[in-house]
């Protein structure tokens, strides 16, 4: 009884015993809402720029999305490695291991953020040139990216801290901290754009300030935690025995995320060549479909955590049940979300920009990407399960060839023969389908040869 009361106070979830379907929902939904809220605040940036500044500023921010996604994907993957390592120690009831992994993860986040800020500032302009960003929005694109990159240490810190809380089933604390910082960001953006007459630099500054607040709040709660993940300032050091498995699991997961982002760089370059209307439409549609992605992806992330804890406790049958429930719930919710955005796509896109051409192009992307995002649930859940078992390399390699290979080949063959936006968008469901088929087969082989 005392343990149950303690779990309620600390928002811990017992992943090792009892029913699974309800616990998976309890952990997955706040995690999905965290991503959704984050994107809502980002979408507000785009909408404010589209309504109060112009579609050029809106397109400038949108042109940075693939670069930002690629950088964040790498380190979110590494943070997932931290999640797996900590969750496995929790499953083994190894308190010392949990403690060492938490402090190592925080230092890795801060150090990586500083390095990426320095490298990003140097590479910002060349990267945007490589993306063929039009001259009329190039300066705004560079300005936004450089300011955003200044916040990398606190942005990565928030993601790593979120993984630490998620390792014990607490996905609500990161959500609450994000909501607080997001509200501050919303009003800062209004002030910068409407009062100070700023453009893209205003929303970039707001993002950095908000990330500082959210990561600071999470750090405060880690220092005050009554569980094994509590942070002690005097105990900060990098434990190499913890760091190596963290990187072994996290880096391939990060590469897998980067593969998606890298292939999207290729697609974004093709989009940029179709003109400002298509660029603005794609940016608006992306801010619609990304909501579905966060829901679909949440069950894959939760699958990783649940499998990690249960594999640490050597409960293999329960690991297989975790995958089943994550997959069933993910597909049902993904289909429902796809139907919703198709039915209400036009009024939603109108929030970002009222231009008829932008809305028409935006619905093309919503149809091919948002409505069919459910296919990606197969990739996320099966990849998540394999990462939970400690294997990140196999799903990373499959997505490298299945996602990145298919999309790049499509852009330079099919799209080059028929260079229109609809042809370009078809590659999303096709590449997901190819990768899902290969990944499911690989998972079946992996589980068959898995040692208890």
C-alpha positions in Angstrom: 0.0 0.0 0.0 2.8 2.4 0.9 4.5 1.7 -2.5 1.2 2.5 -4.4 0.9 5.8 -2.5 4.6 6.6 -3.3 4.0 5.8 -7.1 1.0 8.2 -7.1 3.0 11.0 -5.5 5.9 10.6 -7.9 3.8 9.7 -11.0 5.7 6.5 -11.4 4.1 3.7 -13.3 4.6 0.0 -12.4 5.5 -1.4 -15.8 6.5 -4.8 -14.5 3.2 -6.0 -13.1 -0.5 -5.8 -13.8 -2.4 -4.9 -16.9 -0.6 -3.2 -19.8 -3.1 -1.5 -22.1 -4.2 1.1 -19.6 -0.7 1.8 -18.4 0.5 2.2 -22.0 -2.2 4.8 -22.5 -1.4 6.6 -19.3 2.2 7.0 -20.3 1.7 7.4 -24.1 -1.0 10.1 -24.1 0.9 12.7 -22.0 4.0 12.0 -24.1 2.0 12.5 -27.3 0.4 15.7 -25.9 3.9 17.0 -25.0 4.9 16.8 -28.7 1.5 18.2 -29.8 1.8 21.1 -27.4 5.3 21.8 -28.5 4.1 21.8 -32.1 1.1 23.9 -31.3 3.4 26.6 -30.0 5.6 26.2 -33.1 2.5 26.3 -35.3 1.6 29.6 -33.6 5.0 31.0 -34.7 4.1 30.1 -38.3 0.6 31.4 -38.1 1.7 34.7 -36.5 4.3 35.2 -39.2 1.8 34.3 -41.9 -0.9 36.6 -40.6 1.1 39.6 -39.4 4.4 39.5 -41.4 3.8 37.7 -44.7 4.2 34.3 -46.4 7.8 35.0 -47.1 8.6 35.0 -43.4 6.5 31.9 -43.0 8.4 30.2 -45.7 11.7 31.2 -44.2 10.9 29.5 -41.0 9.5 26.4 -42.8 12.7 26.1 -44.9 14.7 25.5 -41.7 12.5 22.6 -40.5 14.5 19.8 -42.1 17.8 21.1 -40.7 16.4 21.5 -37.2 14.7 18.1 -37.4 18.0 16.5 -38.4 20.0 17.9 -35.6 17.3 17.3 -32.9 16.7 13.7 -34.2 20.3 12.7 -33.6 20.3 13.9 -30.0 16.7 12.8 -29.2 18.0 9.4 -30.3 20.9 9.6 -27.8 18.4 10.7 -25.1 16.4 7.6 -26.0 19.6 5.6 -25.3 19.6 7.2 -21.8 16.0 6.2 -21.4 16.7 2.6 -22.3 19.7 2.4 -19.9 17.9 4.0 -17.0 14.7 1.9 -17.5 16.7 -1.3 -17.6 18.4 -0.4 -14.4 15.0 0.3 -12.9 13.8 -3.1 -14.0 16.9 -4.7 -12.4 16.4 -2.5 -9.3 19.9 -1.2 -9.6 19.7 2.1 -7.8 23.4 3.0 -8.3 23.1 2.4 -12.0 20.0 4.7 -12.2 21.9 7.4 -10.3 25.0 7.2 -12.5 23.0 7.2 -15.7 20.9 10.2 -14.8 23.9 12.4 -14.0 25.8 11.2 -17.1 22.8 11.9 -19.4 22.5 15.5 -18.2 26.2 16.2 -18.8 26.0 14.6 -22.3 23.0 16.9 -23.1 24.8 20.1 -22.1 28.1 19.2 -23.7 26.4 18.1 -27.0 24.4 21.3 -27.0 27.4 23.6 -26.8 29.2 21.6 -29.6 26.2 21.8 -31.9 25.8 25.5 -31.3 29.3 26.2 -32.4 29.2 23.9 -35.4 25.7 25.1 -36.4 26.6 28.8 -36.4 29.5 28.0 -38.8 27.4 25.8 -41.1 24.0 27.7 -41.1 24.4 29.6 -44.3 26.1 26.8 -46.4 23.3 24.3 -45.3 20.6 26.7 -46.4 22.4 27.3 -49.7 22.5 23.5 -50.2 18.8 23.4 -49.7 18.3 25.9 -52.5 16.5 28.4 -50.3 15.3 31.3 -52.6 17.3 34.5 -52.4 14.2 36.5 -51.4 13.9 34.7 -48.1 17.5 33.5 -47.6 18.6 36.2 -45.1 15.5 35.7 -42.9 16.2 31.9 -43.0 19.8 32.3 -41.9 18.8 34.8 -39.1 16.2 32.4 -37.7 18.5 29.4 -37.8 21.4 31.1 -36.1 19.3 32.4 -33.2 17.6 29.1 -32.8 21.0 27.3 -32.6 22.0 29.5 -29.7 19.5 27.6 -27.6 20.8 24.1 -28.4 22.2 23.5 -24.9 18.9 24.1 -23.2 16.8 22.5 -26.0 18.8 19.2 -25.7 18.8 19.4 -21.9 14.9 19.5 -21.9 14.8 16.4 -24.2 17.3 14.4 -22.0 15.5 15.4 -18.8 12.2 14.3 -20.4 13.8 10.9 -21.2 14.9 10.6 -17.6 11.4 11.2 -16.3 9.9 8.9 -19.0 12.2 6.0 -17.9 10.0 5.6 -14.8 6.7 6.2 -16.6 6.4 9.9 -15.7 5.4 11.7 -18.9 3.2 14.3 -17.2 5.9 16.4 -15.6 7.7 17.2 -18.9 4.2 18.1 -20.3 3.4 20.5 -17.5 6.8 22.3 -17.8 6.3 22.6 -21.5 2.9 24.1 -21.2 4.2 26.8 -18.8 7.1 27.7 -21.1 4.9 27.5 -24.2 2.5 30.1 -22.8 5.4 32.4 -22.0 6.6 31.9 -25.6 3.2 32.7 -27.1 3.0 36.1 -25.4 6.6 36.8 -26.1 6.0 36.2 -29.8 3.0 38.6 -29.8 5.1 41.2 -28.0 8.1 40.8 -30.4 6.0 40.8 -33.6 3.2 43.3 -32.8 4.9 45.7 -30.4 8.6 45.6 -31.5 7.8 45.0 -35.2 10.2 42.0 -35.4 10.0 39.2 -37.9 11.6 35.7 -37.8 14.1 36.8 -35.1 11.3 37.5 -32.7 9.9 33.9 -32.8 13.5 32.5 -32.6 14.2 34.5 -29.5 10.9 33.3 -28.0 11.9 29.7 -28.7 15.3 30.0 -26.9 13.7 31.7 -23.8 10.9 29.1 -23.6 13.4 26.2 -23.8 15.4 27.8 -21.0 12.3 27.9 -18.8 11.2 24.3 -19.6 14.6 22.8 -19.1 15.2 24.8 -15.9 11.9 23.7 -14.4 12.7 20.0 -15.2 16.1 20.4 -13.6 14.4 21.8 -10.5 12.1 18.8 -10.2 14.9 16.4 -10.7 16.7 18.0 -7.8 13.6 17.8 -5.7 12.6 14.2 -6.8 12.0 11.6 -4.1 12.8 8.7 -6.4 16.0 7.1 -7.7 16.3 9.7 -10.5 17.0 12.5 -8.1 19.9 14.8 -9.1 22.6 15.7 -6.6 24.8 18.6 -7.8 28.0 17.2 -6.2 27.6 13.9 -8.0 27.9 15.1 -11.6 30.4 13.1 -13.6 30.4 11.1 -16.8 30.4 7.4 -16.1 32.1 5.7 -19.1 30.5 2.4 -18.2 27.1 4.0 -18.6 28.0 6.3 -21.5 29.1 3.5 -23.8 25.8 1.5 -23.8 23.9 4.8 -23.8 25.6 5.7 -27.1 25.5 2.1 -28.4 21.7 2.2 -28.2 21.2 5.9 -28.6 23.3 6.7 -31.6 21.7 4.2 -34.0 18.3 5.5 -32.8 19.5 9.0 -33.5 20.7 8.0 -36.9 17.3 6.4 -37.6 15.7 9.8 -36.8 18.3 11.6 -38.9 17.5 9.3 -41.8 14.0 10.6 -41.8 15.2 14.2 -41.5 18.0 13.6 -44.2 15.5 12.3 -46.7 13.3 15.2 -45.9 16.2 17.6 -46.7 16.2 16.1 -50.2 12.4 16.5 -50.4 12.6 20.0 -49.0 15.1 21.0 -51.7 12.7 19.7 -54.3 9.8 21.7 -52.6 11.9 24.8 -52.6 12.3 24.5 -56.4 8.5 24.6 -56.8 8.1 28.2 -55.6 7.1 30.2 -52.5 3.4 29.1 -52.6 4.3 25.4 -52.4 6.9 26.2 -49.7 4.4 28.0 -47.6 1.8 25.3 -48.2 4.2 22.6 -47.2 5.2 24.4 -44.1 1.5 24.8 -43.1 0.6 21.2 -43.8 3.7 20.0 -41.9 2.3 21.8 -38.9 -0.9 19.8 -39.3 0.5 16.3 -40.0 3.1 16.6 -37.3 0.4 16.3 -34.7 -0.4 12.8 -36.0 3.3 12.0 -36.0 3.6 12.8 -32.3 0.7 10.5 -31.4 2.0 7.7 -33.6 5.6 8.1 -32.4 4.5 8.2 -28.8 3.5 4.6 -28.7 6.9 3.6 -30.3 8.7 5.5 -27.6 6.6 4.0 -24.8 7.1 0.6 -26.3 10.9 1.1 -25.8 10.5 2.1 -22.2 8.1 -0.7 -21.3 10.2 -3.4 -23.1 13.4 -2.0 -21.5 12.1 -2.4 -17.9 10.6 -5.8 -18.5 13.6 -7.1 -20.4 15.8 -5.9 -17.5 13.5 -7.9 -15.2 13.8 -10.8 -17.7 10.0 -10.9 -18.4 10.1 -11.8 -22.2 6.5 -12.8 -22.5 5.4 -9.5 -21.1 7.7 -7.7 -23.6 5.8 -9.3 -26.4 2.5 -8.2 -24.9 3.8 -4.7 -24.7 4.4 -4.7 -28.5 1.0 -6.1 -29.2 -0.9 -3.4 -27.1 1.3 -0.6 -28.4 0.6 -1.6 -32.0 -3.1 -2.1 -31.6 -3.7 1.3 -29.9 -1.3 3.1 -32.2 -3.1 1.9 -35.3 -6.6 2.7 -34.0 -5.7 6.2 -32.9 -3.6 6.9 -36.1 -6.5 6.0 -38.4 -8.9 8.2 -36.4 -6.5 11.2 -36.6 -5.9 10.7 -40.3 -9.7 10.8 -40.9 -10.0 14.0 -38.8 -7.3 16.0 -40.6 -8.7 15.0 -44.0 -12.2 16.1 -43.0 -11.1 19.4 -41.5 -7.9 20.1 -43.5 -9.1 23.2 -45.3 -10.2 25.2 -42.3 -7.1 24.2 -40.4 -4.8 25.2 -43.2 -6.7 28.5 -43.4 -5.4 29.4 -39.9 -1.9 29.6 -41.3 -2.6 31.4 -44.6 -5.8 32.3 -46.4 -4.2 32.2 -49.9 -6.2 29.8 -52.1 -3.1 28.4 -53.8 -1.4 27.7 -50.5 -4.5 25.9 -49.1 -4.9 23.8 -52.3 -1.2 22.7 -52.2 -1.4 22.1 -48.5 -4.3 19.7 -48.9 -2.2 17.6 -51.2 0.4 17.1 -48.5 -2.3 16.5 -45.9 -3.8 13.7 -48.0 -0.7 11.8 -48.8 1.2 12.4 -45.6 -1.1 13.2 -42.7 -3.9 10.7 -43.6 -1.4 7.9 -44.2 0.8 8.6 -41.2 -0.6 5.5 -39.6 1.7 3.4 -41.8 4.6 4.8 -39.8 3.2 3.3 -36.6 4.5 -0.1 -37.7 8.0 1.3 -38.1 7.9 3.2 -34.7 6.5 0.3 -32.6 8.7 -2.5 -34.0 11.7 -0.2 -33.9 10.8 0.8 -30.4 10.6 -2.8 -29.2 14.0 -3.7 -30.7 15.6 -0.7 -29.0 14.0 -1.8 -25.8 15.8 -5.1 -26.1 19.0 -3.2 -26.8 19.2 -3.5 -30.6 19.2 -0.1 -32.3 21.5 -0.8 -35.3 19.1 -3.1 -37.2 16.1 -0.7 -37.4 18.5 2.2 -38.1 20.0 0.3 -41.1 16.5 -0.7 -42.4 15.3 2.9 -42.3 18.5 4.1 -43.9 17.7 2.0 -47.0 13.9 1.8 -46.8 13.2 5.5 -46.0 16.2 7.5 -47.2 17.0 5.3 -50.1 13.5 5.1 -51.5 12.9 8.9 -51.1 16.2 10.0 -52.7 15.7 7.5 -55.6 12.1 8.8 -56.1 13.2 12.5 -56.2 15.9 11.8 -58.8 13.7 9.5 -61.0 9.9 9.6 -60.7 9.8 13.3 -59.6 12.3 14.4 -62.2 10.1 12.9 -64.8 6.9 14.4 -63.4 8.0 17.4 -61.3 4.8 18.4 -59.5 3.9 18.5 -55.8 1.5 15.6 -55.8 4.1 13.3 -57.3 6.6 14.3 -54.7 4.2 13.7 -51.8 3.5 10.1 -53.0 7.0 9.0 -51.8 6.0 9.3 -48.1 3.5 6.4 -47.9 5.6 4.4 -50.4 8.8 4.7 -48.3 7.0 3.9 -45.1 5.4 0.8 -46.6 8.8 -0.5 -47.9 10.5 0.0 -44.5 7.6 -1.5 -42.5 7.6 -4.8 -44.4 11.4 -5.2 -44.0 11.3 -4.2 -40.4 8.6 -6.6 -39.4 10.5 -9.5 -41.0 13.7 -8.4 -39.2 11.8 -8.2 -35.8 10.5 -11.7 -36.2 14.0 -13.0 -36.9 15.4 -11.0 -34.0 12.9 -12.2 -31.4 13.3 -15.8 -32.6 17.1 -15.7 -31.8 16.8 -13.5 -28.7 18.3 -14.9 -25.5 16.5 -14.6 -22.3 
